[in-house]
Amino acid sequence: DPSTWSVDEVIQFMKHKDPQISGPLADLFMQHEIDGKALLLLKSDVMMKYMGLELGPALKLCYYIEKLKEGKYN
């Protein structure tokens, strides 16, 4: 259940799904305390405005989050 993940587990998930964007995201997730519950609430506009992500990485992350919500990555 992704909603129970710690910040470290969220980072591990991202490393597994997309090693290219996980490096810069790891620091952001630690800084902003993005755990499983927060991850599932993230939207692209929030990621770009408050986390400083570019559109491409924000959209990729939204895709992975949507798949998590659908239960396809469990």
Residue pairs with C-beta under 8 A, 6 or more apart in sequence:
1 36
1 74
2 13
2 36
2 39
2 40
2 68
2 73
2 74
3 36
3 37
3 40
4 36
5 13
5 35
5 36
5 39
6 35
6 36
7 29
7 30
7 33
7 34
7 35
9 35
9 36
10 29
10 34
10 35
10 36
10 39
11 22
11 25
11 26
11 29
11 30
13 64
13 73
14 21
14 22
14 25
14 26
14 29
14 61
14 64
15 22
15 26
17 64
17 73
18 60
18 64
21 57
21 60
21 61
24 57
25 57
25 61
28 34
28 51
28 52
28 53
32 38
32 50
32 51
34 42
39 65
39 68
40 65
40 68
40 69
42 61
42 62
42 65
43 62
44 55
44 58
44 59
44 61
44 62
47 53
47 57
47 58
47 61
47 62
48 54
48 55
48 58
53 61
64 73
67 73
68 74
